[in-house]
Amino acid sequence: MLAGGIILTLVFGLICSMPTNTHTFFYRSGIDAVAKEDIATTSGYLEQLKNYSISANHKREKNQ
């Protein structure tokens, strides 16, 4: 009786954890590309802000 309960608990744990582990595996493999793309996009935005700030300061200096 006790062995049957232990076996059922193990089987239930394996069945319930399998989708979670599979999802985590695919999530990890897919998130790398998404994170790199987001970092590149953010870097581009920051570069644009930096360039805009430099050009705005340059225009102010010319006008003074």
C-alpha positions as CSV (number, residue, x, y, z in Angstrom):
1,M,0.0,0.0,0.0
2,L,2.7,2.4,0.9
3,A,4.8,1.4,-2.1
4,G,1.8,2.0,-4.4
5,G,1.4,5.5,-2.9
6,I,5.0,6.3,-3.4
7,I,5.0,5.0,-7.0
8,L,1.8,7.0,-7.8
9,T,3.3,10.1,-6.3
10,L,6.5,9.7,-8.4
11,V,4.4,9.1,-11.6
12,F,2.2,12.1,-10.9
13,G,5.3,14.2,-10.3
14,L,6.9,13.1,-13.5
15,I,3.7,13.7,-15.5
16,C,3.2,17.2,-14.0
17,S,6.8,18.3,-14.3
18,M,7.4,17.1,-17.9
19,P,5.5,20.0,-19.5
20,T,7.1,22.6,-17.2
21,N,10.6,21.2,-17.9
22,T,9.9,21.1,-21.7
23,H,8.6,24.6,-21.7
24,T,11.7,25.8,-19.8
25,F,14.0,24.1,-22.2
26,F,12.3,25.7,-25.3
27,Y,12.0,29.1,-23.5
28,R,15.7,29.2,-22.7
29,S,16.7,28.3,-26.3
30,G,14.3,31.0,-27.7
31,I,14.9,33.8,-25.3
32,D,18.6,34.2,-26.3
33,A,17.7,35.6,-29.7
34,V,14.9,37.8,-28.4
35,A,17.1,39.2,-25.7
36,K,20.0,40.0,-28.1
37,E,17.5,41.7,-30.5
38,D,16.1,43.8,-27.7
39,I,19.5,44.8,-26.5
40,A,20.5,45.8,-30.1
41,T,17.3,47.8,-30.4
42,T,17.8,49.6,-27.1
43,S,21.4,50.4,-28.0
44,G,20.2,51.9,-31.3
45,Y,17.7,54.1,-29.4
46,L,20.3,55.2,-26.9
47,E,22.7,56.0,-29.8
48,Q,19.9,58.1,-31.4
49,L,19.3,60.0,-28.2
50,K,23.0,60.6,-27.8
51,N,23.3,61.9,-31.4
52,Y,20.2,64.1,-31.0
53,S,21.6,65.5,-27.7
54,I,24.9,66.3,-29.4
55,S,23.3,67.9,-32.4
56,A,20.9,69.9,-30.2
57,N,23.8,71.2,-28.1
58,H,25.7,72.0,-31.3
59,K,22.8,74.0,-32.6
60,R,22.4,75.9,-29.3
61,E,26.1,76.8,-29.4
62,K,25.8,78.1,-33.0
63,N,22.9,80.3,-32.1
64,Q,24.6,82.0,-29.1
